[in-house]
Amino acid sequence: MPRQGFGLWKIPQDDTAGTVVEAVRAGYRHFDSAADYANEAQTGEGLARAIQGGLVTREDLWITSKLWNTFHAPEHVELACRKTLEDLQLEQLDLYLIHFPIALEFVPIETRYPPEWLHDPDAAEPVMKPAKVPLHETWAAMEALVDKGLVRHIGVCNYNTALVHDLMTYARIKPAMLQIEAHPYLTQEKLLRCAKGYGIDVTAFSPLGAQSYFELDMAREEESLLGAAPVMVAAQAHGKTPAQVLLKWGIQRGTAVIPKTTKPERMQENLDIDDFELSQVEMAAISALNQNRRFNDPGVFTEAAFNAFHPIYD
């Protein structure tokens, strides 16, 4: 899997197909999608255009998607995967991840897709509805997708160390990937060590930190890592932008990174990080920014937006 991917979260539907084509043209070969992003059909259009236009072959691409919370029951996992494959215009995914360790009551595709967090948004008092589905049952259904050739690899997102340890006690097919929020304000050192001890690769989402969360009112402007002193010092020393330094920090510590942008110039900037290395001193200074600041926390946003307190981190 390419160590730098292209994140598709929060890209508007009308912009997605064109953005995917531009990203392929810029050199991206790894695309990180999800049913919940509500733009997989448009992503599929972009991928098809890029392939048909001769920019890339399917074999050149690594496509990741994710199982949404409402499809955790074993009888719904394949249904969700096939819907994603249909939307992406693919016969097989390279990687399929459990999006959250949160099972919610099933919502039929014909009723609402993507189902999102609320069971019935039109109810007088809409709420999340947890479902009694053990994670080991969901994982077994994910393994069946590999057996059937629908996906090449499977993994998990947003798991903590306890869940990783537990998963490894029952996994017939070992998870290939753990995708987590990780940036200098949330370095997650213990979780990274735990995953690597099991031979599980790690992808860092939101590798630039707060940038993805300003528009959602989930971060404050002063929390931007782009102005953090160690990041700026390293950027000046190497003739790079702060964003390039943050992406390089993520890759040098052994994670893949999946930044998102709709601007072609930013796509090129994000990829242009192979011609420099951060020193051990620079890496340590940036890592020392850690505040255990999590921007994407269900224990915060579910209560604020979905009338349910549903933490998954202590």
Buried (B, 14 or more C-beta within 10 A) or exposed (E): BBBBBBBBBBBEEEBBBBBBBBBBBBBBBBBBBBBBBBBBBBBBBBBBBBBEEEEBEBEEBBBBBBBBBBBBBBEBBBBBBEBBBEBBBBEBBBBBBBBBBBBBBBBEBEEBBBBBBBBBEEEEEBBBBBBEBEBEBBBBBBBBBBEEEBBBBBBBBBBBBEBBEBBBEEBEBBBBBBBBBBBBBBBBEEBBEBBBEBEBBBBBBBBBBBBBBBEEEBBEEEBBBBEBEBBBBBBEEBEBBBBBBBBBBBBBBEBBBBBBBBEEEBBBBBBBBEEBEBEEEBBEBBBEBBEEBBBBBBEBBBBEEBEBEBEBEE
